[in-house]
């Protein structure tokens, strides 16, 4: 029986997953996932240490085995009667590669490392048709036009076809929250100036599609169909004209790949972006948008799973559109503790963080504490007092609803099948730093706590949860780092920055990835996706994301084997590549292990 993955719609962007023919290493899994469209990606990195614990899969009944699509049961992905857990990677640029051979080559290398799920962009919006390179949709002059040509959706068709060839599920994303245009948006006045600034220091002189935020997205719709100088980012969620245009594109993608991929509604949706947010935007605005798109996709194909691609922010005190109705409580057997997961509260967050701070302070006092201060991200800070350490009335934007995201309300939308979250400590705060710990320890510990919170969320709502993007910028790659809400490389060579190195060492990155993957494995996440893969030996073409390495005249427009895939600071090519992919491969095996059959 051919397995159909259905369309996984996440409130992220379009996440499509597609499994294909048999694989010698995982014959039972790839056979089950022959056409999987429903899984959202899972995080991957681990360090050299091999995990000692694995997630126990639940046995399923005969009715599950008879279902031709990937389904959800008891908080697990089910395919042909078996659970599906996975580790994968991100490669937003797959359809922007310059040849079919390059796409085949890249997916083959991923598969060889045990990667079974790849998240990539299924959108590429432009306001002017480019001379070279891939584009999917022209949004201009009050109309939208989908490019069905060889440099349009046919490129995405190729990605889908070759992913199936290599036994890889695709997680397709439909749009992006981020599409900055430096010196074009003025966040104070809202004035929009035409043109594209390419001066040194802006970072916007990079070829189009080099950065993950340079593929169009929500703000392109707002620029073209919004309220002009009064436009705000959240018009994308509320303007009927914009919603209609986006749903039209959604319909075309979902219908096109109905039998062999999954989708994610939007990457990192929130109230604000490069454009300002309106005063009226709140968590209910974003939740209602998720509900509308989920309902729309379900109306096109009821067999596809729908998921949210949001960042995973919490808001314990926000009004819920879909409040949770607790199941009837049952008393545990004598001598047993109750295993019921309790809802997240701000009080619980405070108490847990206070206890952690108290333990780290006691440990520091036993191990020759530094005098005069601690080093945090290259700067020496005075050590906080005991009173300051426990003064955490502000847990930060990950918990106060200020981003317009309430992941508890979103995951409880009827029809939404599973949840997603992200982990990017270089760009988001996940709680107050512990003053008793070095910066790197805080980064790791906050990541662990973030993963554990979302694993608990899945158990609370009995739905699968995946970490669809996690990453750290390394010191050796910091010059290429461009935040998602910018096109400027703050530590680039042309900025004249002379501060201490930004980022972590390669070894620290590997250590963090290992601990995070282990936490996801033990906590019960169904998938984790590292951000991001990178690939060398690619075909170059002038004016594309894979441009020749030498500028100027006399350069051939098509040079095989000299190009490297785009890098926004998280690429692993040349950054201890073998170590990272070894971690991915190790955890991919552990996530994919089915203990129910042993």
C-alpha positions as CSV (number, residue, x, y, z in Angstrom):
1,X,0.0,0.0,0.0
2,X,1.3,3.4,-0.9
3,X,1.6,5.7,2.1
4,X,0.3,9.2,1.7
5,X,1.8,11.8,4.1
6,X,-1.0,14.3,3.5
7,X,-0.3,18.0,3.9
8,X,1.0,19.1,7.2
9,X,0.0,22.7,7.6
10,X,1.9,24.5,10.2
11,X,1.3,28.1,11.2
12,X,4.8,28.6,10.0
13,X,5.0,28.6,6.3
14,X,4.4,25.5,4.2
15,X,6.0,22.4,5.6
16,X,5.9,19.5,3.2
17,X,7.2,16.1,4.0
18,X,7.6,13.4,1.4
19,X,9.0,10.0,1.8
20,X,9.9,7.7,-1.0
21,X,11.2,4.4,-2.2
22,X,12.9,1.9,0.0
23,X,16.2,2.6,1.7
24,X,18.7,-0.1,2.6
25,X,19.3,1.3,6.0
26,X,15.7,1.8,7.0
27,X,13.6,-0.5,4.8
28,X,10.6,-0.6,7.1
29,X,10.5,3.2,7.6
30,X,11.0,4.3,4.0
31,X,8.4,1.8,2.8
32,X,6.0,3.2,5.3
33,X,6.8,6.8,4.3
34,X,6.6,6.2,0.5
35,X,4.7,9.4,-0.1
36,X,4.6,11.1,3.3
37,X,3.4,14.6,3.3
38,X,2.5,15.1,6.9
39,X,5.5,15.3,9.1
40,X,7.0,18.5,10.2
41,X,10.7,18.3,10.7
42,X,12.7,17.3,13.7
43,X,15.8,18.8,15.2
44,X,19.0,17.0,14.9
45,X,22.4,17.8,16.2
46,X,24.1,15.9,18.9
47,X,27.6,15.7,20.2
48,X,29.9,12.8,20.0
49,X,28.2,11.1,23.0
50,X,25.6,8.4,22.0
51,X,22.2,8.8,23.7
52,X,21.5,6.1,26.3
53,X,17.7,6.5,26.3
54,X,15.2,6.3,23.5
55,X,11.5,7.2,23.2
56,X,9.3,4.2,23.7
57,X,6.7,3.8,20.9
58,X,3.2,2.7,21.6
59,X,1.7,-0.3,20.0
60,X,-1.1,0.5,17.6
61,X,-4.2,-1.4,16.3
62,X,-5.1,-2.9,13.0
63,X,-7.2,0.2,12.1
64,X,-4.1,2.3,12.1
65,X,-2.2,0.0,9.8
66,X,-5.1,0.1,7.2
67,X,-5.0,4.0,6.9
68,X,-3.2,5.1,3.8
69,X,-2.1,8.5,5.2
70,X,0.0,9.5,8.1
71,X,-2.3,10.2,11.0
72,X,-2.0,11.2,14.7
73,X,-3.0,9.0,17.6
74,X,-2.2,9.4,21.3
75,X,0.2,12.3,20.6
76,X,2.2,10.3,18.0
77,X,2.6,10.3,14.2
78,X,1.3,7.0,12.9
79,X,2.0,5.4,9.5
80,X,1.0,1.9,8.6
81,X,0.6,1.0,12.3
82,X,4.0,2.2,13.5
83,X,5.0,5.5,15.1
84,X,7.1,8.0,13.2
85,X,9.8,10.0,14.9
86,X,12.6,11.7,13.1
87,X,15.6,14.0,12.9
88,X,16.3,16.2,9.9
89,X,17.6,19.5,8.7
90,X,16.7,22.8,7.0
91,X,17.7,23.9,3.5
92,X,15.5,26.8,2.5
93,X,17.4,27.3,-0.8
94,X,16.9,23.9,-2.4
95,X,14.7,25.1,-5.2
96,X,17.1,28.0,-5.8
97,X,19.9,25.6,-6.9
98,X,21.0,26.1,-10.5
99,X,20.6,22.5,-11.8
100,X,18.6,19.4,-11.3
101,X,21.9,17.5,-10.8
102,X,22.8,19.9,-7.9
103,X,19.4,19.2,-6.2
104,X,19.9,15.4,-6.7
105,X,23.5,15.7,-5.4
106,X,22.5,17.6,-2.3
107,X,19.5,15.4,-1.3
108,X,21.7,12.3,-1.9
109,X,24.3,13.6,0.6
110,X,21.6,14.4,3.1
111,X,20.2,10.9,2.8
112,X,23.6,9.4,3.2
113,X,23.9,11.0,6.6
114,X,20.6,9.5,7.8
115,X,18.5,12.6,7.2
116,X,14.9,11.7,6.5
117,X,13.1,15.1,6.8
118,X,14.1,18.3,5.1
119,X,12.4,21.7,5.6
120,X,12.5,24.1,2.7
121,X,10.7,27.1,1.3
122,X,7.7,26.5,-1.1
123,X,7.4,30.2,-1.8
124,X,9.6,32.7,-3.7
125,X,7.8,36.0,-4.2
126,X,9.1,38.8,-6.3
127,X,7.8,42.3,-7.1
128,X,9.8,42.5,-10.3
129,X,10.7,39.5,-12.4
130,X,14.5,38.9,-12.0
131,X,16.8,38.4,-14.9
132,X,18.2,35.2,-13.4
133,X,17.3,32.7,-10.7
134,X,14.2,31.0,-9.4
135,X,10.9,32.8,-8.6
136,X,7.5,31.3,-7.9
137,X,5.1,34.2,-7.7
138,X,5.0,37.8,-9.0
139,X,3.1,40.1,-6.6
140,X,2.8,43.5,-8.3
141,X,0.3,46.1,-9.6
142,X,-2.7,44.7,-7.8
143,X,-2.3,41.1,-9.1
144,X,-0.5,37.9,-8.4
145,X,0.9,35.6,-11.1
146,X,2.3,32.1,-10.4
147,X,5.3,31.1,-12.4
148,X,4.7,27.6,-13.8
149,X,8.0,27.6,-15.9
150,X,11.3,25.9,-15.6
151,X,12.6,28.6,-13.2
152,X,9.3,28.5,-11.2
153,X,7.2,25.7,-9.7
154,X,8.8,23.2,-12.0
155,X,11.9,23.6,-9.8
156,X,9.9,22.8,-6.7
157,X,8.4,19.8,-8.6
158,X,12.0,18.6,-9.1
159,X,12.8,19.0,-5.4
160,X,9.7,16.9,-4.5
161,X,10.5,14.2,-7.1
162,X,14.2,13.9,-6.1
163,X,13.4,13.9,-2.4
164,X,11.2,10.9,-3.0
165,X,14.0,9.2,-4.9
166,X,16.3,9.6,-1.9
167,X,13.7,8.5,0.7
168,X,13.4,12.1,2.2
169,X,10.3,13.7,3.5
170,X,9.9,17.4,2.6
171,X,8.5,19.9,5.0
172,X,7.3,22.8,2.8
173,X,6.7,26.3,4.1
174,X,4.1,28.6,2.4
175,X,5.4,32.1,3.5
176,X,7.7,33.9,5.8
177,X,7.2,36.5,8.5
178,X,10.5,38.2,7.6
179,X,11.3,40.1,4.4
180,X,13.4,43.2,5.4
181,X,14.5,45.8,2.9
182,X,17.1,48.1,4.6
183,X,16.5,51.8,4.3
184,X,13.2,51.1,2.6
185,X,11.0,50.7,5.7
186,X,11.0,53.4,8.4
187,X,9.5,51.7,11.4
188,X,8.9,55.1,13.1
189,X,6.9,56.8,10.4
190,X,5.8,53.9,8.3
191,X,7.0,55.6,5.1
192,X,7.9,53.2,2.3
193,X,10.6,54.3,-0.1
194,X,10.9,52.5,-3.4
195,X,14.2,50.9,-4.5
196,X,16.7,48.4,-3.2
197,X,19.7,49.7,-1.3
198,X,22.9,47.8,-2.1
199,X,25.6,50.0,-0.5
200,X,28.4,48.4,1.5
201,X,27.4,47.7,5.1
202,X,23.8,47.0,4.4
203,X,24.3,43.4,3.5
204,X,21.7,43.8,0.8
205,X,24.3,43.6,-2.0
206,X,24.1,39.8,-1.7
207,X,22.4,38.0,-4.6
208,X,18.7,37.5,-4.2
209,X,17.8,34.2,-2.4
210,X,21.1,34.1,-0.5
211,X,19.4,35.0,2.8
212,X,16.4,33.0,4.1
213,X,14.4,36.2,4.4
214,X,14.9,37.3,0.8
215,X,12.3,35.0,-0.8
216,X,9.3,37.4,-0.3
217,X,6.7,36.6,2.3
218,X,4.0,38.4,4.3
219,X,5.4,41.9,3.9
220,X,5.4,41.7,0.1
221,X,1.6,41.1,0.3
222,X,1.3,44.0,2.7
223,X,3.4,46.3,0.5
224,X,1.3,45.5,-2.6
225,X,-2.2,45.2,-1.2
226,X,-2.0,47.0,2.2
227,X,-3.0,50.5,3.3
228,X,0.1,52.3,1.9
229,X,1.9,54.5,4.4
230,X,-0.5,53.3,7.1
231,X,0.3,49.7,6.5
232,X,1.3,47.4,9.4
233,X,2.7,43.9,9.3
234,X,-0.4,42.4,10.9
235,X,-2.6,43.5,8.0
236,X,-1.4,40.2,6.5
237,X,-3.6,38.5,9.1
238,X,-6.7,40.7,8.9
239,X,-6.9,42.4,5.4
240,X,-9.5,40.5,3.3
241,X,-7.7,41.2,0.0
242,X,-4.4,40.0,1.4
243,X,-5.9,36.9,2.9
244,X,-7.6,36.1,-0.4
245,X,-4.4,36.4,-2.3
246,X,-2.5,34.2,0.1
247,X,-5.2,31.6,0.3
248,X,-5.1,31.5,-3.5
249,X,-1.4,30.6,-3.5
250,X,-2.0,28.2,-0.7
251,X,-4.6,26.4,-2.7
252,X,-2.3,26.0,-5.7
253,X,0.6,24.6,-3.6
254,X,-1.6,22.3,-1.5
255,X,-3.4,20.9,-4.5
256,X,-0.2,20.5,-6.5
257,X,1.4,18.3,-3.9
258,X,-1.6,16.8,-2.3
259,X,-0.3,13.2,-2.6
260,X,3.3,13.6,-1.7
261,X,4.2,16.4,0.8
262,X,3.2,18.3,3.9
263,X,2.8,22.0,4.5
264,X,3.5,24.6,7.1
265,X,1.4,27.8,7.1
266,X,4.1,30.3,7.8
267,X,7.6,30.6,9.1
268,X,7.7,32.3,12.5
269,X,4.4,34.3,12.3
270,X,4.0,37.1,14.8
271,X,2.6,40.6,15.1
272,X,5.7,42.5,14.0
273,X,8.4,42.1,11.4
274,X,10.5,44.5,9.4
275,X,7.3,46.5,9.3
276,X,5.7,47.8,12.4
277,X,2.8,46.2,14.2
278,X,-0.5,47.9,14.7
279,X,-1.7,48.7,18.3
280,X,-4.5,46.2,17.8
281,X,-2.5,43.1,17.1
282,X,-2.4,40.5,19.8
283,X,-2.2,36.8,20.3
284,X,-5.9,36.3,19.2
285,X,-5.1,38.0,15.9
286,X,-2.4,35.4,15.0
287,X,-4.4,32.5,16.4
288,X,-7.5,33.4,14.3
289,X,-5.3,33.6,11.2
290,X,-4.0,30.1,12.0
291,X,-7.6,28.8,12.4
292,X,-8.7,30.4,9.1
293,X,-5.8,28.9,7.1
294,X,-6.1,25.5,8.8
295,X,-9.8,25.4,7.9
296,X,-9.0,26.4,4.3
297,X,-6.4,23.6,3.9
298,X,-8.7,21.0,5.4
299,X,-11.4,22.0,3.0
300,X,-9.0,21.3,0.1
301,X,-7.8,17.9,1.5
302,X,-9.0,16.5,4.7
303,X,-6.3,13.8,4.7
304,X,-3.4,16.2,5.2
305,X,-2.1,17.0,8.7
306,X,-2.0,20.6,9.7
307,X,0.6,22.1,12.0
308,X,1.8,25.4,13.4
309,X,5.1,26.9,12.4
310,X,5.3,29.5,15.1
311,X,8.3,30.3,17.3
312,X,6.6,28.6,20.3
313,X,6.2,31.7,22.5
314,X,3.9,31.4,25.5
315,X,1.4,33.7,27.1
316,X,0.0,32.2,30.3
317,X,-2.2,35.2,31.1
318,X,-3.6,35.8,27.6
319,X,-7.3,35.3,26.7
320,X,-7.7,32.0,24.9
321,X,-9.9,31.6,21.8
322,X,-9.6,27.8,22.3
323,X,-9.3,27.3,26.1
324,X,-8.2,23.9,27.2
325,X,-10.9,21.7,28.7
326,X,-9.0,19.4,31.2
327,X,-9.9,15.7,30.9
328,X,-11.5,14.0,33.9
329,X,-9.0,13.4,36.6
330,X,-8.3,9.9,37.9
331,X,-6.5,9.0,41.1
332,X,-3.2,7.1,40.6
333,X,-2.9,3.6,41.9
334,X,-1.7,3.2,45.5
335,X,2.0,3.9,45.8
336,X,2.2,5.6,42.4
337,X,2.5,9.3,41.6
338,X,0.2,11.0,39.2
339,X,1.7,11.5,35.7
340,X,-0.8,14.1,34.7
341,X,0.9,17.2,33.1
342,X,-0.2,20.4,34.6
343,X,-0.8,23.6,32.6
344,X,2.0,26.1,32.5
345,X,1.6,29.1,34.8
346,X,3.8,32.1,35.4
347,X,4.0,31.1,39.1
348,X,5.5,27.7,38.0
349,X,7.9,29.4,35.7
350,X,9.1,31.7,38.5
351,X,9.4,28.8,41.0
352,X,11.3,26.6,38.6
353,X,13.7,29.3,37.6
354,X,14.3,30.4,41.2
355,X,15.1,26.8,42.2
356,X,17.6,26.5,39.3
357,X,19.3,29.7,40.3
358,X,19.5,28.6,43.9
359,X,21.2,25.4,42.9
360,X,23.7,27.1,40.5
361,X,24.6,29.6,43.2
362,X,25.3,26.8,45.7
363,X,27.4,25.0,43.2
364,X,29.4,28.1,42.3
365,X,30.2,28.8,45.9
366,X,31.8,25.4,46.1
367,X,34.0,25.8,43.1
368,X,36.1,28.9,43.5
369,X,33.6,31.6,42.3
370,X,35.1,34.5,40.2
371,X,35.5,37.7,42.1
372,X,34.2,41.0,40.7
373,X,31.9,39.7,37.9
374,X,31.1,37.2,35.3
375,X,31.6,37.1,31.5
376,X,28.5,37.2,29.4
377,X,28.9,37.1,25.6
378,X,32.2,38.8,25.6
379,X,31.5,41.4,28.2
380,X,32.2,41.5,32.0
381,X,29.2,42.2,34.1
382,X,29.0,42.8,37.8
383,X,27.7,39.9,39.7
384,X,24.1,40.3,40.7
385,X,23.1,40.3,44.3
386,X,21.0,37.5,45.8
387,X,17.9,39.7,45.7
388,X,18.5,40.6,42.0
389,X,19.0,37.0,41.1
390,X,15.5,36.0,42.2
391,X,13.8,39.1,40.9
392,X,12.3,37.6,37.8
393,X,8.9,39.3,37.5
394,X,9.7,39.8,33.8
395,X,10.3,36.5,32.1
396,X,10.8,38.2,28.8
397,X,9.1,38.2,25.4
398,X,9.0,34.4,25.2
399,X,6.3,34.3,27.9
400,X,4.5,37.7,27.9
401,X,2.6,37.5,24.6
402,X,4.3,40.7,23.3
403,X,5.1,38.9,20.0
404,X,1.5,38.0,19.3
405,X,2.0,34.3,19.7
406,X,0.3,32.0,22.2
407,X,1.5,28.5,21.3
408,X,-1.0,26.9,23.8
409,X,-4.0,28.5,22.1
410,X,-2.6,27.8,18.6
411,X,-2.0,24.1,19.2
412,X,-5.5,23.7,20.6
413,X,-7.1,24.9,17.3
414,X,-9.6,22.2,16.2
415,X,-8.2,20.7,13.0
416,X,-4.6,21.6,13.8
417,X,-2.9,18.2,14.2
418,X,0.5,19.0,15.7
419,X,2.7,21.8,17.1
420,X,6.0,23.3,16.1
421,X,8.6,25.6,17.8
422,X,12.0,27.0,17.2
423,X,15.2,27.6,19.2
424,X,17.6,30.3,18.1
425,X,19.3,31.8,21.2
426,X,21.4,34.2,19.1
427,X,18.2,36.0,18.1
428,X,15.6,35.3,20.8
429,X,15.5,35.4,24.6
430,X,14.1,32.3,26.3
431,X,14.2,33.7,29.9
432,X,16.4,35.6,32.2
433,X,20.1,34.6,32.5
434,X,21.3,32.9,35.6
435,X,24.0,35.3,36.9
436,X,25.8,32.3,38.5
437,X,26.6,30.7,35.1
438,X,28.8,31.6,32.1
439,X,27.0,32.7,29.0
440,X,27.3,29.4,27.2
441,X,25.9,27.5,30.1
442,X,22.9,29.8,30.1
443,X,22.4,29.2,26.4
444,X,22.4,25.5,26.8
445,X,20.2,25.4,29.9
446,X,17.6,27.8,28.5
447,X,17.5,25.6,25.4
448,X,17.0,22.5,27.5
449,X,14.2,24.2,29.5
450,X,12.5,25.5,26.2
451,X,12.5,21.9,24.8
452,X,11.2,20.5,28.0
453,X,8.4,23.0,28.1
454,X,7.2,22.2,24.6
455,X,7.5,18.4,25.2
456,X,5.2,18.9,28.2
457,X,2.9,21.0,26.0
458,X,2.5,18.1,23.6
459,X,1.6,15.8,26.4
460,X,-0.8,18.4,27.9
461,X,-2.8,18.6,24.6
462,X,-2.0,15.1,23.4
463,X,-0.6,16.2,20.1
464,X,2.8,15.6,18.5
465,X,5.4,18.4,18.8
466,X,8.4,19.0,16.6
467,X,11.3,21.4,16.9
468,X,11.4,22.5,13.3
469,X,14.5,24.7,13.5
470,X,17.4,25.1,16.0
471,X,20.8,26.5,15.6
472,X,23.8,28.4,17.0
473,X,26.2,30.8,15.2
474,X,29.8,29.8,15.5
475,X,32.7,32.3,15.9
476,X,34.2,31.1,12.6
477,X,31.0,31.9,10.8
478,X,29.9,35.0,12.6
479,X,30.9,37.3,9.7
480,X,28.2,35.6,7.6
481,X,25.5,35.9,10.3
482,X,22.5,38.0,9.3
483,X,19.5,38.0,11.7
484,X,16.2,36.9,10.3
485,X,14.8,40.5,10.7
486,X,17.7,42.1,8.9
487,X,19.8,42.0,5.7
488,X,22.8,43.5,7.4
489,X,25.6,41.3,8.7
490,X,26.4,43.0,12.1
491,X,29.8,41.3,12.3
492,X,30.7,41.4,8.6
493,X,34.1,42.4,7.3
494,X,32.7,45.7,5.9
495,X,31.2,46.9,9.2
496,X,34.5,47.7,10.9
497,X,33.4,45.8,14.0
498,X,36.3,45.3,16.5
499,X,34.6,43.7,19.5
500,X,35.2,40.3,20.9
501,X,34.2,37.3,18.7
502,X,30.5,36.7,18.5
503,X,29.1,33.2,18.7
504,X,30.3,29.9,20.2
505,X,33.1,27.6,19.3
506,X,32.5,24.6,17.0
507,X,32.9,22.3,20.0
508,X,30.4,24.3,22.1
509,X,27.9,24.2,19.3
510,X,28.3,20.4,19.0
511,X,27.9,20.0,22.8
512,X,24.7,22.2,22.8
513,X,23.2,20.3,19.9
514,X,23.9,17.0,21.5
515,X,22.3,18.0,24.8
516,X,19.3,19.5,23.0
517,X,18.7,16.5,20.9
518,X,19.0,14.2,23.9
519,X,16.5,16.3,25.7
520,X,14.1,16.1,22.8
521,X,14.5,12.4,22.6
522,X,14.0,11.8,26.3
523,X,11.2,14.3,26.5
524,X,9.1,12.8,23.8
525,X,9.4,15.2,20.9
526,X,8.4,13.6,17.6
527,X,10.9,15.4,15.5
528,X,13.8,17.8,15.5
529,X,15.3,19.8,12.6
530,X,18.7,21.3,12.6
531,X,19.2,24.7,11.0
532,X,20.9,24.5,8.5
533,X,22.5,22.1,6.0
534,X,25.1,23.5,3.6
535,X,26.5,22.0,0.4
536,X,29.6,22.6,-1.7
537,X,30.6,21.7,-5.3
538,X,27.5,23.3,-6.8
539,X,27.0,24.9,-10.2
540,X,27.2,28.7,-10.2
541,X,25.4,31.2,-12.3
542,X,25.7,35.0,-12.2
543,X,22.8,36.8,-10.5
544,X,21.6,33.7,-8.6
545,X,22.0,32.6,-5.0
546,X,24.8,30.3,-6.1
547,X,26.9,33.0,-7.8
548,X,30.5,32.6,-9.1
549,X,33.1,33.2,-6.4
550,X,35.0,35.7,-8.5
551,X,33.4,39.0,-9.4
552,X,34.0,41.0,-12.5
553,X,34.0,40.5,-16.3
554,X,35.3,37.4,-17.9
555,X,33.6,35.0,-15.5
556,X,31.7,32.2,-17.1
557,X,28.0,32.4,-16.2
558,X,27.9,28.7,-15.5
559,X,30.9,27.1,-13.6
560,X,30.3,23.6,-12.3
561,X,31.7,22.5,-8.9
562,X,32.8,25.9,-7.5
563,X,29.7,27.1,-5.7
564,X,28.6,26.8,-2.1
565,X,25.0,26.9,-0.9
566,X,23.7,30.2,0.8
567,X,24.8,31.0,4.3
568,X,23.0,33.3,6.7
569,X,25.4,32.4,9.5
570,X,24.1,28.9,10.4
571,X,25.5,26.9,7.6
572,X,27.8,24.0,8.5
573,X,30.0,23.8,5.4
574,X,33.6,24.4,6.6
575,X,32.4,24.7,10.3
576,X,33.4,21.2,11.5
577,X,30.9,19.8,9.0
578,X,31.7,16.1,9.7
579,X,31.1,16.5,13.5
580,X,27.7,18.1,13.0
581,X,26.5,15.6,10.4
582,X,27.8,12.7,12.6
583,X,25.6,14.0,15.4
584,X,22.7,14.2,13.1
585,X,23.2,10.7,11.8
586,X,23.5,9.3,15.3
587,X,20.4,10.9,16.6
588,X,18.5,10.1,13.4
589,X,19.0,6.4,14.2
590,X,17.9,6.8,17.8
591,X,14.8,8.8,17.0
592,X,13.9,6.3,14.3
593,X,14.3,3.3,16.5
594,X,11.0,1.5,17.2
595,X,11.2,-0.1,20.7
596,X,7.7,-1.5,20.5
597,X,8.9,-4.3,18.2
598,X,11.7,-5.5,20.5
